[in-house]
Amino acid sequence: MAKQCDNKSVGVIIRDGERTLIIKRKNYPVACACVAGHLDGDSPLDAAMKETGEEVGLHVEPARFMERITALKLANPCKRDGGLGHEWYVYEVDAPVVVPKAGSDAKEALWTTPAELTALMKRTEDVAKKHGVRTEDLARSTPAIVSDSEWSANPGLEPVWVVLFRLLQSQ
């Protein structure tokens, strides 16, 4: 039986100059993504610090986390019971000269350039278009994209992260 979803998620954009740290997820939704997870009763900042340690082995002082998005409600589904949407809290942290290591939820952790991150976003948008859905329609796009027969061999950026990055670019 799946855990109950608390419908609250935290995401952490880890930067080294212009590079962004992503993981290749091995669990649903299989995709490339930034560090993220459920709050599970923690404060957003505590969850951000915990997920950063668990997913990429990085321990960062709380003062280095810069809040970027607070309580943004998105209809992104997850594998947990009742996981039809989440209230998102997104932080950014600068972590130069870090050699990331993949944690339990990741196949790999790697630094991406702006061009590589843009290419991952385009891959996601192309697969969404192939299935006749808009990437922003997370309730429909996430299951369609991650079940695509060619996706697991060459995943793009998790649809919720495409939405979050687009929002941050517009700010």
C-alpha positions as CSV (number, residue, x, y, z in Angstrom):
1,M,0.0,0.0,0.0
2,A,1.3,3.4,-0.9
3,K,1.9,6.1,1.6
4,Q,-0.7,8.8,2.1
5,C,0.1,12.0,0.3
6,D,0.3,15.2,2.3
7,N,-0.2,17.2,-0.9
8,K,2.8,19.5,0.0
9,S,6.1,19.3,-1.8
10,V,9.5,21.0,-1.6
11,G,11.9,21.5,-4.5
12,V,15.5,22.6,-4.4
13,I,17.3,24.2,-7.4
14,I,21.0,23.7,-6.7
15,R,23.3,25.9,-8.7
16,D,27.0,26.2,-9.5
17,G,27.2,29.4,-11.4
18,E,25.1,28.8,-14.5
19,R,25.0,25.0,-14.0
20,T,22.0,23.3,-12.4
21,L,22.1,20.0,-10.5
22,I,19.6,17.4,-11.6
23,I,18.9,13.8,-10.8
24,K,17.7,11.1,-13.1
25,R,14.8,9.6,-11.1
26,K,14.4,5.9,-10.9
27,N,10.9,6.0,-9.3
28,Y,7.7,7.4,-10.5
29,P,7.6,9.8,-12.3
30,V,10.7,8.6,-14.1
31,A,12.3,11.7,-15.5
32,C,15.1,14.2,-14.9
33,A,14.3,16.6,-12.0
34,C,15.7,18.8,-9.4
35,V,15.8,17.6,-5.8
36,A,12.3,17.4,-4.4
37,G,10.1,15.5,-2.0
38,H,7.0,15.6,0.3
39,L,7.0,17.7,3.4
40,D,5.7,14.8,5.5
41,G,5.1,17.1,8.5
42,D,8.4,19.0,8.2
43,S,8.6,22.7,7.6
44,P,9.4,23.6,3.9
45,L,13.0,24.5,4.8
46,D,13.6,21.4,6.9
47,A,12.2,19.3,4.1
48,A,14.5,21.1,1.6
49,M,17.6,20.4,3.7
50,K,16.6,16.8,4.3
51,E,15.8,16.1,0.6
52,T,19.1,17.7,-0.5
53,G,21.0,15.4,1.8
54,E,19.0,12.3,0.8
55,E,18.9,12.8,-2.9
56,V,22.4,14.2,-3.7
57,G,24.4,13.8,-0.5
58,L,24.7,17.5,0.0
59,H,24.5,19.1,3.4
60,V,23.8,22.9,3.2
61,E,23.4,25.4,6.0
62,P,19.8,26.7,6.3
63,A,20.9,30.3,5.7
64,R,22.1,29.4,2.2
65,F,18.6,28.4,1.0
66,M,16.8,31.2,-0.8
67,E,13.0,30.9,-1.0
68,R,11.8,31.3,-4.6
69,I,8.2,30.0,-4.7
70,T,5.9,29.7,-1.7
71,A,2.6,27.7,-1.5
72,L,2.0,27.4,-5.3
73,K,-0.8,24.9,-5.8
74,L,-0.2,22.6,-8.9
75,A,-2.2,19.6,-10.0
76,N,0.8,17.4,-10.3
77,P,0.1,13.7,-9.5
78,C,2.3,11.4,-7.5
79,K,2.4,7.7,-6.7
80,R,1.1,8.2,-3.1
81,D,-2.6,7.7,-2.2
82,G,-4.5,11.0,-2.6
83,G,-1.6,12.5,-4.5
84,L,-3.5,14.5,-7.1
85,G,-1.8,17.8,-6.5
86,H,0.7,19.6,-4.4
87,E,1.4,22.9,-2.7
88,W,5.0,23.7,-3.8
89,Y,7.7,25.4,-1.9
90,V,10.9,26.0,-4.1
91,Y,14.3,27.0,-2.8
92,E,17.5,27.8,-4.6
93,V,20.9,27.3,-3.2
94,D,24.4,28.0,-4.6
95,A,26.7,25.0,-4.1
96,P,29.8,25.5,-6.2
97,V,32.5,22.9,-6.6
98,V,30.3,20.1,-5.3
99,V,30.6,16.5,-6.6
100,P,27.0,15.2,-6.3
101,K,26.2,11.6,-5.6
102,A,22.9,10.0,-6.4
103,G,20.8,9.0,-3.4
104,S,18.2,6.3,-3.0
105,D,15.6,7.9,-5.4
106,A,18.1,8.6,-8.2
107,K,20.0,6.7,-10.9
108,E,22.4,9.5,-11.3
109,A,23.1,13.1,-10.2
110,L,24.7,15.5,-12.7
111,W,25.3,19.1,-13.4
112,T,23.6,20.5,-16.5
113,T,24.4,23.6,-18.5
114,P,21.6,26.1,-19.4
115,A,21.5,24.6,-22.9
116,E,21.2,21.1,-21.6
117,L,18.4,22.1,-19.2
118,T,16.6,23.8,-22.1
119,A,17.0,20.7,-24.2
120,L,15.4,18.6,-21.4
121,M,12.5,21.0,-21.2
122,K,12.0,20.8,-24.9
123,R,12.1,17.0,-24.8
124,T,9.2,17.1,-22.3
125,E,7.2,19.5,-24.3
126,D,7.7,17.5,-27.5
127,V,6.5,14.3,-25.8
128,A,3.5,16.2,-24.4
129,K,2.6,17.5,-27.8
130,K,3.0,14.0,-29.3
131,H,0.2,12.9,-26.9
132,G,-2.0,15.9,-27.5
133,V,-1.6,17.5,-24.1
134,R,-0.1,20.7,-22.8
135,T,2.8,20.3,-20.5
136,E,1.1,22.7,-18.1
137,D,-1.9,20.4,-17.7
138,L,0.1,18.3,-15.2
139,A,-2.9,16.0,-14.3
140,R,-2.9,14.8,-17.9
141,S,0.6,15.4,-19.1
142,T,2.6,13.7,-16.4
143,P,1.0,10.3,-16.8
144,A,1.0,10.5,-20.6
145,I,4.6,11.6,-20.8
146,V,6.1,9.1,-18.3
147,S,4.2,6.2,-19.8
148,D,5.5,7.0,-23.3
149,S,7.3,4.0,-24.8
150,E,10.4,6.0,-25.7
151,W,10.5,8.2,-22.5
152,S,12.3,5.9,-20.1
153,A,15.3,5.4,-22.5
154,N,15.6,9.2,-23.0
155,P,13.6,11.2,-20.4
156,G,13.3,14.9,-20.3
157,L,12.6,17.1,-17.4
158,E,9.7,16.1,-15.1
159,P,6.7,18.1,-16.3
160,V,6.2,19.9,-12.9
161,W,9.8,21.2,-13.2
162,V,9.1,22.5,-16.7
163,V,6.2,24.5,-15.2
164,L,8.3,25.7,-12.2
165,F,11.2,26.8,-14.3
166,R,8.9,28.6,-16.7
167,L,7.3,30.4,-13.8
168,L,10.7,31.4,-12.3
169,Q,11.9,32.6,-15.8
170,S,8.8,34.9,-15.9
171,Q,9.5,36.5,-12.5
